[in-house]
Amino acid sequence: MRKSSSALILGIALTLAGCASAPAGTPRPNSSIIQREQLQELSSSTAYEIVQRIHPQWLIPRGQTSFNNPRSNEVVVYLGRNRLGGPSELRGFIGSQLETIQHLDARQANTRFGSGHVGGAIILTQRK
């Protein structure tokens, strides 16, 4: 009985320790957005290079391609609400020009921009 209660207490303590969060006021990293601070560190790199370095999984084609459009599973790049094209469009922007780079998964992108976003979307927000 004593061993099982000690094991239970240890298990609860480890679970609570694993749930501990960062101190209050410490921002948690967001896996769907690259913030201005990160962009400033890589200010002379292209947006493509920045995404490739920080979140390379955003650039991996997802789902099935269509016979009519073999690139239909690539991420679609937007500048605000303006559709630019595929991931190569990221090469036209450098970090110092941007406020944020945000990734939307396929469901979020289809909800926001309509169908045709099997690979999701990347939204660029320019600095003012």
Contacts in CASP RR format, 6 or more apart in sequence:
PFRMAT RR
TARGET T0000
AUTHOR 0000-0000-0000
METHOD contacts of the structure
MODEL  1
MRKSSSALILGIALTLAGCASAPAGTPRPNSSIIQREQLQELSSSTAYEI
VQRIHPQWLIPRGQTSFNNPRSNEVVVYLGRNRLGGPSELRGFIGSQLET
IQHLDARQANTRFGSGHVGGAIILTQRK
21 28 0 8 1.000
22 28 0 8 1.000
31 55 0 8 1.000
32 102 0 8 1.000
32 103 0 8 1.000
32 104 0 8 1.000
33 100 0 8 1.000
33 101 0 8 1.000
33 102 0 8 1.000
33 103 0 8 1.000
34 50 0 8 1.000
34 51 0 8 1.000
34 54 0 8 1.000
34 55 0 8 1.000
34 100 0 8 1.000
34 101 0 8 1.000
34 102 0 8 1.000
35 100 0 8 1.000
36 98 0 8 1.000
36 99 0 8 1.000
36 100 0 8 1.000
36 127 0 8 1.000
38 50 0 8 1.000
38 54 0 8 1.000
39 50 0 8 1.000
39 95 0 8 1.000
39 96 0 8 1.000
39 98 0 8 1.000
39 99 0 8 1.000
39 100 0 8 1.000
39 101 0 8 1.000
40 95 0 8 1.000
40 96 0 8 1.000
42 49 0 8 1.000
42 50 0 8 1.000
42 53 0 8 1.000
42 95 0 8 1.000
43 94 0 8 1.000
43 95 0 8 1.000
43 96 0 8 1.000
44 94 0 8 1.000
44 95 0 8 1.000
44 96 0 8 1.000
45 53 0 8 1.000
45 94 0 8 1.000
45 95 0 8 1.000
46 90 0 8 1.000
46 91 0 8 1.000
46 92 0 8 1.000
46 93 0 8 1.000
46 94 0 8 1.000
46 95 0 8 1.000
47 90 0 8 1.000
47 91 0 8 1.000
47 92 0 8 1.000
47 93 0 8 1.000
47 94 0 8 1.000
47 95 0 8 1.000
47 98 0 8 1.000
47 101 0 8 1.000
47 124 0 8 1.000
48 59 0 8 1.000
48 87 0 8 1.000
48 88 0 8 1.000
48 90 0 8 1.000
48 91 0 8 1.000
48 92 0 8 1.000
50 95 0 8 1.000
50 101 0 8 1.000
51 58 0 8 1.000
51 59 0 8 1.000
51 90 0 8 1.000
51 101 0 8 1.000
51 122 0 8 1.000
52 59 0 8 1.000
55 103 0 8 1.000
58 75 0 8 1.000
58 103 0 8 1.000
58 122 0 8 1.000
59 75 0 8 1.000
59 87 0 8 1.000
61 71 0 8 1.000
61 73 0 8 1.000
61 74 0 8 1.000
61 75 0 8 1.000
61 119 0 8 1.000
62 73 0 8 1.000
62 106 0 8 1.000
62 118 0 8 1.000
62 119 0 8 1.000
62 120 0 8 1.000
63 73 0 8 1.000
63 118 0 8 1.000
63 119 0 8 1.000
64 73 0 8 1.000
64 118 0 8 1.000
65 71 0 8 1.000
65 72 0 8 1.000
65 73 0 8 1.000
66 72 0 8 1.000
71 86 0 8 1.000
72 116 0 8 1.000
72 118 0 8 1.000
73 118 0 8 1.000
73 119 0 8 1.000
74 86 0 8 1.000
74 87 0 8 1.000
74 119 0 8 1.000
75 86 0 8 1.000
75 87 0 8 1.000
75 103 0 8 1.000
75 119 0 8 1.000
75 120 0 8 1.000
75 121 0 8 1.000
75 122 0 8 1.000
76 83 0 8 1.000
76 85 0 8 1.000
76 86 0 8 1.000
76 109 0 8 1.000
76 113 0 8 1.000
76 116 0 8 1.000
76 117 0 8 1.000
76 119 0 8 1.000
76 120 0 8 1.000
76 121 0 8 1.000
76 122 0 8 1.000
77 83 0 8 1.000
77 84 0 8 1.000
77 85 0 8 1.000
77 86 0 8 1.000
77 87 0 8 1.000
77 89 0 8 1.000
77 90 0 8 1.000
77 121 0 8 1.000
77 122 0 8 1.000
77 124 0 8 1.000
78 84 0 8 1.000
78 113 0 8 1.000
78 121 0 8 1.000
78 122 0 8 1.000
78 123 0 8 1.000
78 124 0 8 1.000
79 123 0 8 1.000
79 124 0 8 1.000
79 126 0 8 1.000
80 123 0 8 1.000
80 124 0 8 1.000
80 125 0 8 1.000
81 113 0 8 1.000
83 113 0 8 1.000
87 122 0 8 1.000
90 122 0 8 1.000
90 124 0 8 1.000
93 124 0 8 1.000
96 127 0 8 1.000
97 126 0 8 1.000
97 127 0 8 1.000
98 124 0 8 1.000
98 125 0 8 1.000
98 126 0 8 1.000
98 127 0 8 1.000
99 125 0 8 1.000
99 126 0 8 1.000
99 127 0 8 1.000
99 128 0 8 1.000
100 123 0 8 1.000
100 124 0 8 1.000
100 125 0 8 1.000
101 122 0 8 1.000
101 123 0 8 1.000
101 124 0 8 1.000
101 125 0 8 1.000
102 122 0 8 1.000
102 123 0 8 1.000
102 125 0 8 1.000
103 120 0 8 1.000
103 121 0 8 1.000
103 122 0 8 1.000
103 123 0 8 1.000
104 112 0 8 1.000
104 117 0 8 1.000
104 120 0 8 1.000
104 121 0 8 1.000
104 122 0 8 1.000
104 123 0 8 1.000
105 120 0 8 1.000
106 117 0 8 1.000
106 118 0 8 1.000
106 119 0 8 1.000
106 120 0 8 1.000
108 120 0 8 1.000
108 121 0 8 1.000
109 116 0 8 1.000
109 117 0 8 1.000
109 119 0 8 1.000
109 120 0 8 1.000
109 121 0 8 1.000
110 116 0 8 1.000
110 117 0 8 1.000
112 121 0 8 1.000
113 121 0 8 1.000
END
